[in-house]
Each structure stands twice: as C-alpha cells, then as structure tokens.
Amino acid sequence: MEIREARRVKNLPPYLFAQIDRLIEEKKKQGVDVISLGIGDPVEPSPSIVLKALKEALKNPENHRYPSYFGLSEFRETAAKWMKKRFGVDLHPDKEILPVIGSKEGIAHLPWAMVDPGDYVLVPDPGYPVYATATILSEGIPYLMPLKWENHFLADFEAVPSGVVKKSKLMFLNYPNNPTSATADLDYFKNVIEWARKNGIVVAHDNAYSEITFNDYIAPSILQIEGALEVAVEFHSLSKTLNMTGWRIGFVAGNEKVLNALGRLKTNIDSGIFNPIQYAGIAGLRNYEETVARMRRIYENRKKLITDFLDKVGLKYWKSGATIYIWVVVPEKETSSSFARKLLEEAAVVVSPGAAYGNSGEGYVRISLTVKDERLKEAIVRLERVLQ
Ligand SMILES: Cc1ncc(COP(=O)(O)O)c(C=O)c1O
C-alpha cells in the first residue's frame, strides 16, 4: 500500500533546524568537530531553585495525575504577578493568562483558534518560522511583511495593501526580534495597537526574548499600551528567560476572548503542562532576577567577543541591545546559504542562513551566542582563518 501523507504536511517547508541538525550529523559522522552557532538554546543549566521545586513537586502523587487544562491557578497568578512586576501590566490571572507548552505550542495553535480558511495573517519576514507554517496549516494565507535594515527591522504594517488588511485576522510581531535582534519601543507598539484597533486585527506579540537585553535597554510589553487588551495577546516563554528550553513551559497574556478561543482549542488537543514543571516554573518566575542578571553578563561577554571579531574582519552587523543573536550581512557575492555552507565546510562552524527565516533574510546569517565561551573562542579562531 502506498502511504500518502496529507497535502498540508506535504506542502510544509522542512523545519529549518531539522535541516541544520542533519547537516551537523553528517559532518560529525565524518569525524569533524562541528561548533554550532546555529541554534538559540542556552547551554547553561536551569536555575537550581527550579530543579529544587521540581524535585519537591514530584514527591506529591497528586502531581502525577492529569494537570488542569488551564494550568495551576498558582502558575497563572505567578505569571500575572510577574507581568505586573516586570511591565506594570495588570492582568486577571484566570481570564487574561493562559499557560502554554512552550510558546511554540501556543503560537502554532493560535491561527487554528483565530483563522478561517482564506483569512490573511500578517507575518514578519524574516521571522520565527512557526508564524507562517501555523498559518498555512490552518489554511490561512501568510502575508509577509519585510523587515528591512533601513526601517530598523520594524514591520511596516501601514504598507500592507488595504485589500489584504481587510481580509486579515491576525498579525504576528516579535521584538526583541529573532532573527534580526532588532528591538521596538513603546511608540512603535502604540502605532501597532492604534492601527490594529482601527482595522480589527488581533495582534500576537511574541516576547520570548524580553529578558535578554543589554546595557540600559529594557524591553517593553505591547500590553503596556493603553487599549492593548482589546486587540493584543503576548507570548512569554520561560525558555530563554530561565534557561528552561527543554521543560516546555510559557504563557500567553492578553485579550480574554482570544485566550478563551485558544484555550478551548487546546482542551481538545493537549492535556496541559505536567504539574511539577509548573511548580518549577513558578519558582523560576518568582526568582527570575538573579538568573536573568547572570545570563545577561554571560551573553554580553560573548557578544563582545563576536562583534570585536566581526569588526576586525570587516563584516557588518545590526547593533542591537537585545537577544542571543547577531544578524550579520554576508560578504558581497555570497548568498546567505552559500556563506553558511562555506563556514561549515571550511571552518566547521554552523551559522543560520538568513533566507531560512524568509526571503527578506537573504543577504544575512544569524550567529547565536548560546555556546560555551571556550567553544565560541575556538569558533572565532576558525572563522578568522577562513575570513582573513
Ligand atoms: C521568536 C521565538 N518565539 C518563540 C520561540 C519558542 O520558544 P519556546 O521554547 O517557548 O517554545 C522561539 C524559540 O527559539 C523564538 O525564537
């Protein structure tokens, strides 16, 4: 019998990191010591207070059972308190906070909850690939908003043709941004909210990197804007904030109706987050400052190593005060993938080709800071040999 997969799966572009992983595997099989600056996944352990809370929670058999669909009320309350403390935003823990199994899960399901076949979804290009693929899976149509250097990589939603705006239900935004590392200020978010309210479009702001910021820069929440709760939701992730990528925990905050729709959808798909992980997340959020301060120092140091090197070899990059990424302009006559391939072949260093995040990512590669300092230094030595 011929097994035929569904068209919606067949039409999906391969997930970027799955491809990179395969390439690395191939190289490793050949005995090559590959250093990956491709994936944003912290190498430092999760905070000990998180591990301790998990161990404690595991002892209670009640926690081994199905979790509540909408998360522990204690987790929702802690998330609401964190939003208040961090951004000064008041949220109702039962109505305006919804735990998700990592923000990827929430982002991937949001279009299913909001979009009917043929509806448009405004998506940043380049962008975290899930915005567009989740739109395609829910039979919506992604409309790509190019992020350009000259616009500080801010999506120009006002340039979206009015015919598309009329058919749009949802817009994804993400600042501090992956992959460009660009940031947005409250004035920008104010315009977003005004425009979205005028045009009846739900804004889903992905704030996964809100805590990875440097020097004096503090990333805002879109929910700080007056009236934002009428049209916006914001995804938060414990992954990068607390070095908890493997735990799969985050939350979405904001408009009650959107959260209700997403929550209703999710009750039919998943059964919530394992309670001990929620207790671990609670401990992490309550004590986030120490971890965040430590990680900022680590990333800042690594960032300096890389940017000093880029300056030295004359490669241009976006100067940003946030994220674990550096967005680098590829040398003339290279494409993002030819340059990434060259670095892998000649230096055994993996960087992400910008075009993998969308057509407007062509001409760039993304370097991630989530490797140990010693490996980063080694990568720089190798890259310097190739690029001198
Ligand atoms: C912009 C952005 N949003 C969301 C995620 C997913 O994070 P989580 O681990 O919470 O699913 C990532 C992960 O790299 C990301 O870069």
The ligand as a Gaussian input file, in Angstrom:
#p B3LYP/6-31G(d) Opt

LIG

0 1
 C       10.896000      34.234000      18.438000
 C       10.660000      32.948000      19.130000
 N        9.440000      32.673000      19.607000
 C        9.179000      31.529000      20.230000
 C       10.156000      30.568000      20.405000
 C        9.780000      29.267000      21.059000
 O       10.135000      29.232000      22.379000
 P        9.569000      28.121000      23.367000
 O       10.739000      27.356000      23.816000
 O        8.884000      28.896000      24.447000
 O        8.600000      27.281000      22.608000
 C       11.439000      30.804000      19.942000
 C       12.475000      29.780000      20.106000
 O       13.562000      29.845000      19.636000
 C       11.695000      32.025000      19.278000
 O       12.889000      32.301000      18.782000

